[in-house]
């Protein structure tokens, strides 16, 4: 009998409730275990290395930006796969070099479920270190 693999655990941080719900529903239907938090401070409180297999963070989160979270996590030596979502906002051009430097997958808003699933697959396959 094949060994059952537990679902990928994903923490989503987005301060737009509708986006968080859509991401949670779409990824849950794809077999992932998804938790959602509404701001950067709560995401940082909930995240512990090893608890989640992937983080999906909005770059412009309330209380602590996704950019700050990525920087803090990477500077602590944690290579957890991360997807950084970003809309068209002033200063958005700085997100691409940031994503490259900190080894994160970038996903532009608005995105569809197919785009999200593809980003998840790329992020978890991305080499660490």
C-alpha positions as CSV (number, residue, x, y, z in Angstrom):
1,X,0.0,0.0,0.0
2,X,1.5,3.4,-1.0
3,X,2.5,5.7,1.8
4,X,0.2,8.7,2.1
5,X,2.0,12.0,1.9
6,X,0.6,14.9,4.0
7,X,-0.6,17.9,2.1
8,X,1.7,20.9,1.6
9,X,1.1,23.4,4.4
10,X,0.8,27.0,3.2
11,X,0.5,30.2,5.2
12,X,-1.1,33.1,3.3
13,X,-0.9,36.7,4.4
14,X,-3.1,39.1,2.6
15,X,-4.9,42.1,4.1
16,X,-7.7,41.9,1.4
17,X,-10.1,39.4,2.9
18,X,-11.6,38.5,-0.5
19,X,-8.1,37.6,-1.9
20,X,-7.2,35.6,1.2
21,X,-10.5,33.6,0.9
22,X,-10.0,33.0,-2.8
23,X,-6.5,31.8,-2.4
24,X,-7.5,29.5,0.6
25,X,-10.4,28.0,-1.3
26,X,-8.6,27.5,-4.5
27,X,-5.5,25.9,-3.0
28,X,-7.6,23.8,-0.5
29,X,-9.5,22.4,-3.4
30,X,-6.1,21.5,-5.0
31,X,-5.3,19.4,-1.9
32,X,-3.2,21.9,0.1
33,X,-3.6,22.7,3.8
34,X,-4.0,26.5,3.9
35,X,-4.0,29.0,6.8
36,X,-4.7,32.7,6.2
37,X,-3.7,35.7,8.2
38,X,-4.8,39.4,7.6
39,X,-1.5,41.2,8.3
40,X,2.3,40.9,8.5
41,X,2.5,41.1,12.3
42,X,0.2,38.1,12.7
43,X,2.0,36.2,9.9
44,X,5.3,36.6,11.7
45,X,3.7,35.5,15.0
46,X,2.2,32.4,13.4
47,X,5.2,31.4,11.3
48,X,7.8,29.0,12.8
49,X,10.4,27.3,10.6
50,X,9.2,23.8,9.7
51,X,5.5,24.5,10.4
52,X,4.8,25.6,6.8
53,X,6.1,24.3,3.5
54,X,5.4,27.6,1.6
55,X,4.5,31.2,2.4
56,X,2.4,33.4,0.2
57,X,2.8,37.1,1.2
58,X,1.3,40.3,-0.1
59,X,4.2,42.8,-0.6
60,X,2.1,45.6,0.9
61,X,0.7,44.0,4.0
62,X,-0.7,46.1,6.9
63,X,1.3,46.2,10.2
64,X,4.4,44.7,8.6
65,X,5.0,44.5,4.9
66,X,5.6,41.3,3.0
67,X,8.9,42.7,2.0
68,X,9.9,43.1,5.7
69,X,8.8,39.6,6.4
70,X,10.8,38.1,3.5
71,X,13.9,40.1,4.6
72,X,13.5,38.9,8.3
73,X,13.0,35.3,7.3
74,X,15.9,35.2,4.8
75,X,18.3,37.0,7.1
76,X,17.5,34.4,9.8
77,X,18.8,31.8,7.3
78,X,15.4,30.3,6.6
79,X,15.0,29.0,3.0
80,X,11.3,28.3,3.1
81,X,9.8,28.8,-0.3
82,X,8.0,32.1,-0.6
83,X,5.6,33.6,-3.2
84,X,5.4,37.4,-3.0
85,X,2.3,38.9,-4.5
86,X,2.4,42.4,-5.8
87,X,-0.1,44.8,-7.5
88,X,0.6,47.8,-9.6
89,X,1.5,50.4,-6.9
90,X,4.0,53.2,-6.8
91,X,7.4,51.7,-6.2
92,X,6.4,48.3,-7.6
93,X,9.5,48.3,-9.8
94,X,11.6,47.7,-6.7
95,X,9.9,44.4,-6.1
96,X,11.6,42.5,-9.0
97,X,15.2,43.0,-7.8
98,X,14.0,42.3,-4.2
99,X,12.4,39.0,-5.3
100,X,15.6,38.0,-7.1
101,X,17.9,39.0,-4.2
102,X,15.8,37.1,-1.6
103,X,15.0,34.1,-3.8
104,X,11.2,34.4,-3.9
105,X,8.7,33.7,-6.6
106,X,6.9,36.9,-7.7
107,X,3.2,36.8,-8.6
108,X,1.5,39.9,-10.0
109,X,-2.0,40.9,-9.0
110,X,-4.6,40.3,-10.3
111,X,-3.9,36.6,-10.8
112,X,-6.0,33.6,-11.6
113,X,-6.1,30.3,-9.8
114,X,-4.1,28.7,-12.6
115,X,-1.4,31.3,-12.2
116,X,-1.4,30.7,-8.5
117,X,-1.1,27.0,-8.8
118,X,1.8,27.3,-11.3
119,X,3.6,29.8,-8.9
120,X,3.2,27.3,-6.1
121,X,4.7,24.5,-8.2
122,X,7.6,26.8,-9.2
123,X,8.2,28.0,-5.7
124,X,8.4,24.5,-4.1
125,X,10.7,23.3,-6.9
126,X,13.1,26.3,-6.6
127,X,16.5,25.4,-5.3
128,X,17.3,26.7,-1.8
129,X,20.4,28.4,-0.6
